[in-house]
Amino acid sequence: MGRVTPDGAIRRLRIDDLAAFSDLSESRGWGRPSTRWSIVLRHALAWGIDHPDGGLAGTVTLCSYPGGPAVLGGMLVAADQERRGLGSRLVEHALAAADGPVLLYATAFGEPVYRRLGFVTAETMHVHIGSCPITVRENRRDLTVQPPDGRGVDRLIELDRAAGSGDRAVILSALAGTADARLVIHPSGHAAGLSYWSGDLLMIGPIIADSDDEAIDVAAALAAGAAHCRLDAATCQEALREWCTSNGLDEDRTAPGMTFGAGGWEPSVRRRTLASQGFG
């Protein structure tokens, strides 16, 4: 268990808070995505408030990407600590630590909090979850799916940066380094994608591509045969979302993408899927 602070104090979370973070996440129906929480605690910023009975009463995370918006996530409040202002305090603390615009993807619980704090909707993300048959690769370009290597990860990071996400090299390299992660580089050289495991769920993303066809080629290669996978794509990605629903990945829910202090920033259409809602 991490260091305990006085009642109600916000403190920085470290890797030894992973178990408490995962416990809170599971208690709020988010499961125990320990891989993702571990990466955040090691490579990004996270804060929490200790629960008076042990564990954590609330959390928030912030991934800062030079040249792009920081991404806020992991905003959780224990069920018995709701309506006490913990969520607002944690978000305000994270905003104070950000040195530029902030992007997040809101849950139904968090959206009213974010709106009160000045966030505005910039896009809508569609969460597709399901089982993807191996046959999805038929009639698609045959792409090589392989464990990530340095050259491939560097190309993914280069494409991701060019799509306006900022420099996400640290987070993308950490995701690529997880067990059984897979990478696809399209032969065109203008598209790439990553998949990694979060518990028993295969996350498909990010996918960066110039064209719809390239994006679907990469998605099909990464998702083929997966018994339980997830792909998050924005409303503007009509072709990719149609491919998802036609191939076993039904739309489970939507999440508004909201920004704070972003001015005229808009997500690039070349960013086809998220790495996760907490990583952007």
C-alpha positions as CSV (number, residue, x, y, z in Angstrom):
1,M,0.0,0.0,0.0
2,G,1.2,3.5,-0.8
3,R,1.9,6.3,1.7
4,V,-1.2,7.5,3.5
5,T,-1.8,11.2,3.8
6,P,-4.1,13.3,6.1
7,D,-7.8,12.9,5.5
8,G,-8.9,14.4,2.2
9,A,-5.4,15.4,1.0
10,I,-4.4,14.8,-2.6
11,R,-1.1,13.0,-3.1
12,R,0.9,11.7,-6.0
13,L,0.4,8.0,-6.7
14,R,3.3,5.7,-7.3
15,I,3.7,2.1,-8.5
16,D,3.2,0.7,-5.0
17,D,-0.3,2.1,-5.2
18,L,-1.1,-0.2,-8.1
19,A,-3.1,-2.7,-6.0
20,A,-5.3,0.0,-4.4
21,F,-5.8,1.7,-7.8
22,S,-6.9,-1.6,-9.3
23,D,-9.2,-2.3,-6.3
24,L,-11.0,1.0,-6.8
25,S,-11.1,0.5,-10.6
26,E,-12.7,-2.9,-10.1
27,S,-15.2,-1.6,-7.5
28,R,-16.5,0.9,-10.1
29,G,-17.0,-1.6,-12.9
30,W,-13.8,-0.8,-14.8
31,G,-12.2,-4.2,-14.1
32,R,-8.6,-4.5,-13.1
33,P,-6.6,-3.2,-16.1
34,S,-3.3,-3.5,-14.3
35,T,-1.2,-3.2,-17.4
36,R,-2.6,0.2,-18.2
37,W,-2.5,1.4,-14.6
38,S,1.0,0.2,-14.2
39,I,2.1,2.2,-17.3
40,V,0.4,5.3,-16.0
41,L,2.0,5.0,-12.5
42,R,5.5,4.4,-14.0
43,H,5.4,6.8,-17.0
44,A,2.7,9.5,-16.4
45,L,1.1,11.4,-13.6
46,A,-1.5,10.1,-11.1
47,W,-3.0,11.5,-8.0
48,G,-5.3,10.1,-5.4
49,I,-7.1,10.7,-2.1
50,D,-6.8,8.0,0.6
51,H,-10.0,6.3,1.8
52,P,-10.5,6.6,5.6
53,D,-11.0,2.9,5.8
54,G,-8.0,2.0,3.6
55,G,-7.4,2.0,-0.1
56,L,-8.2,4.9,-2.3
57,A,-11.3,7.2,-2.2
58,G,-10.5,8.8,-5.6
59,T,-8.0,8.9,-8.4
60,V,-7.1,10.9,-11.6
61,T,-4.4,10.5,-14.2
62,L,-2.7,12.8,-16.7
63,C,-0.5,11.8,-19.7
64,S,1.4,14.8,-21.0
65,Y,2.4,14.8,-24.7
66,P,4.7,17.6,-25.9
67,G,3.2,19.2,-29.0
68,G,-0.3,17.9,-28.3
69,P,-3.0,17.9,-25.7
70,A,-2.5,16.1,-22.4
71,V,-5.0,13.3,-21.8
72,L,-6.8,13.1,-18.5
73,G,-8.2,9.8,-17.4
74,G,-8.6,7.4,-14.5
75,M,-11.1,9.7,-12.7
76,L,-12.6,7.4,-10.1
77,V,-14.4,8.0,-6.9
78,A,-15.4,5.3,-4.5
79,A,-19.2,4.7,-4.3
80,D,-19.4,5.7,-0.6
81,Q,-17.4,8.9,-1.2
82,E,-19.6,10.3,-4.0
83,R,-21.1,13.8,-3.9
84,R,-18.4,15.2,-1.6
85,G,-16.5,17.1,-4.3
86,L,-13.6,14.6,-4.6
87,G,-13.9,14.3,-8.4
88,S,-13.9,18.1,-8.9
89,R,-10.9,18.5,-6.6
90,L,-8.9,15.8,-8.4
91,V,-9.7,17.1,-11.9
92,E,-8.8,20.7,-10.8
93,H,-5.5,19.4,-9.4
94,A,-4.7,17.7,-12.7
95,L,-5.6,20.7,-14.7
96,A,-3.2,22.8,-12.6
97,A,-0.4,20.4,-13.4
98,A,-1.0,20.5,-17.1
99,D,1.0,23.1,-19.1
100,G,-1.4,23.3,-22.1
101,P,-4.7,22.0,-23.4
102,V,-6.3,18.9,-21.9
103,L,-8.4,16.2,-23.6
104,L,-10.5,13.5,-21.9
105,Y,-13.2,10.9,-22.8
106,A,-16.0,11.2,-20.3
107,T,-18.1,8.6,-18.6
108,A,-21.8,9.3,-17.8
109,F,-20.7,9.9,-14.2
110,G,-17.9,12.2,-15.0
111,E,-19.4,14.3,-17.9
112,P,-21.4,16.7,-15.6
113,V,-18.3,17.3,-13.5
114,Y,-16.2,18.2,-16.5
115,R,-18.8,20.5,-18.0
116,R,-19.1,22.4,-14.7
117,L,-15.3,22.8,-14.8
118,G,-15.3,24.3,-18.3
119,F,-14.7,21.3,-20.6
120,V,-16.4,21.4,-24.0
121,T,-17.2,18.5,-26.4
122,A,-14.9,18.2,-29.4
123,E,-15.8,14.7,-30.7
124,T,-17.7,11.6,-29.9
125,M,-15.9,8.2,-29.5
126,H,-17.7,5.0,-30.3
127,V,-16.6,1.9,-28.3
128,H,-16.8,-1.3,-30.3
129,I,-16.4,-4.6,-28.4
130,G,-16.8,-8.2,-29.5
131,S,-15.3,-11.3,-31.1
132,C,-13.6,-10.9,-34.5
133,P,-13.5,-13.9,-36.8
134,I,-10.3,-15.0,-38.4
135,T,-12.0,-14.6,-41.8
136,V,-11.9,-10.8,-41.6
137,R,-8.6,-10.9,-43.3
138,E,-10.1,-12.4,-46.4
139,N,-10.4,-9.8,-49.2
140,R,-8.1,-7.4,-47.3
141,R,-4.5,-6.7,-48.0
142,D,-2.3,-9.4,-46.4
143,L,-0.3,-7.6,-43.7
144,T,2.4,-8.9,-41.4
145,V,1.5,-8.9,-37.7
146,Q,4.6,-9.2,-35.5
147,P,6.0,-8.4,-32.1
148,P,7.0,-4.8,-31.9
149,D,10.6,-4.0,-32.7
150,G,12.5,-0.8,-32.4
151,R,12.2,0.2,-36.0
152,G,8.5,-0.5,-36.2
153,V,7.7,1.3,-33.0
154,D,9.7,4.3,-34.2
155,R,7.6,4.4,-37.4
156,L,4.3,4.2,-35.4
157,I,5.5,7.0,-33.1
158,E,6.5,9.1,-36.2
159,L,3.0,8.6,-37.8
160,D,1.2,9.3,-34.5
161,R,3.1,12.5,-34.0
162,A,2.3,13.6,-37.5
163,A,-1.4,13.0,-36.9
164,G,-1.4,15.7,-34.2
165,S,-1.3,13.7,-31.0
166,G,2.0,15.2,-29.8
167,D,5.0,13.2,-28.8
168,R,3.7,10.0,-27.2
169,A,6.9,8.0,-27.6
170,V,7.1,7.1,-23.9
171,I,3.6,5.7,-23.6
172,L,3.5,4.0,-27.0
173,S,6.9,2.4,-26.3
174,A,5.6,1.1,-23.0
175,L,2.4,-0.3,-24.5
176,A,4.5,-2.0,-27.3
177,G,6.7,-3.5,-24.6
178,T,3.8,-5.4,-22.9
179,A,3.5,-9.1,-23.2
180,D,2.1,-10.3,-26.5
181,A,1.7,-6.8,-28.0
182,R,1.6,-6.8,-31.8
183,L,2.4,-4.3,-34.4
184,V,1.5,-3.8,-38.1
185,I,3.2,-1.4,-40.5
186,H,1.3,-1.1,-43.7
187,P,3.4,-1.6,-46.9
188,S,2.3,1.9,-48.1
189,G,4.4,3.3,-45.2
190,H,1.5,5.7,-44.3
191,A,-0.4,3.5,-41.9
192,A,0.4,1.5,-38.7
193,G,-1.3,0.1,-35.7
194,L,-0.7,-1.5,-32.3
195,S,-2.6,-4.1,-30.3
196,Y,-2.0,-5.0,-26.6
197,W,-3.7,-6.9,-23.9
198,S,-5.6,-5.3,-21.0
199,G,-6.5,-8.4,-18.9
200,D,-8.4,-10.7,-21.3
201,L,-9.4,-7.8,-23.6
202,L,-7.3,-7.1,-26.7
203,M,-7.1,-3.3,-27.3
204,I,-6.7,-2.3,-31.0
205,G,-5.0,1.0,-31.2
206,P,-3.7,3.4,-31.9
207,I,-4.2,3.0,-35.6
208,I,-2.9,5.8,-37.8
209,A,-3.7,5.8,-41.5
210,D,-4.0,8.1,-44.4
211,S,-7.0,6.3,-45.9
212,D,-10.0,4.3,-44.8
213,D,-8.8,1.2,-46.7
214,E,-5.4,1.3,-45.0
215,A,-7.1,1.7,-41.6
216,I,-9.3,-1.3,-42.1
217,D,-6.4,-3.4,-43.4
218,V,-4.5,-2.7,-40.2
219,A,-7.6,-3.3,-38.0
220,A,-8.4,-6.6,-39.7
221,A,-4.8,-7.8,-39.3
222,L,-4.7,-7.0,-35.6
223,A,-8.2,-8.1,-34.6
224,A,-8.5,-11.3,-36.7
225,G,-9.4,-14.3,-34.5
226,A,-9.6,-12.3,-31.3
227,A,-12.2,-13.7,-28.9
228,H,-12.6,-10.5,-27.0
229,C,-11.3,-7.2,-28.4
230,R,-12.1,-3.5,-28.4
231,L,-11.6,-0.7,-30.8
232,D,-12.5,3.0,-30.1
233,A,-13.2,5.2,-33.2
234,A,-14.7,8.6,-33.6
235,T,-17.9,9.5,-35.3
236,C,-16.1,10.7,-38.4
237,Q,-14.5,7.2,-38.9
238,E,-17.7,5.9,-40.6
239,A,-16.0,3.3,-42.8
240,L,-14.0,1.8,-39.9
241,R,-17.0,1.7,-37.6
242,E,-19.2,0.1,-40.3
243,W,-16.4,-2.5,-40.8
244,C,-16.5,-3.1,-37.0
245,T,-20.2,-3.7,-36.8
246,S,-20.1,-6.0,-39.9
247,N,-17.4,-8.2,-38.3
248,G,-18.5,-8.9,-34.8
249,L,-17.4,-5.7,-33.0
250,D,-20.8,-4.2,-32.0
251,E,-21.0,-0.7,-30.7
252,D,-21.2,-0.9,-26.9
253,R,-21.4,2.7,-25.9
254,T,-20.3,6.2,-26.8
255,A,-18.1,8.7,-24.9
256,P,-17.8,12.4,-25.5
257,G,-14.3,13.6,-26.2
258,M,-14.0,16.8,-24.2
259,T,-11.3,19.5,-24.2
260,F,-10.2,22.2,-21.8
261,G,-8.2,25.2,-23.0
262,A,-7.8,23.8,-26.4
263,G,-9.0,26.7,-28.5
264,G,-9.4,25.6,-32.1
265,W,-7.7,22.2,-31.6
266,E,-9.5,19.3,-33.5
267,P,-8.5,15.7,-33.6
268,S,-6.9,14.6,-36.9
269,V,-8.9,12.2,-39.1
270,R,-5.7,10.2,-39.6
271,R,-5.9,9.1,-36.0
272,R,-8.3,6.2,-36.6
273,T,-8.5,4.6,-33.2
274,L,-7.4,5.4,-29.6
275,A,-4.7,3.6,-27.7
276,S,-7.3,3.8,-24.9
277,Q,-9.5,6.5,-23.5
278,G,-7.0,7.2,-20.7
279,F,-4.0,7.4,-23.1
280,G,-5.8,9.1,-26.0
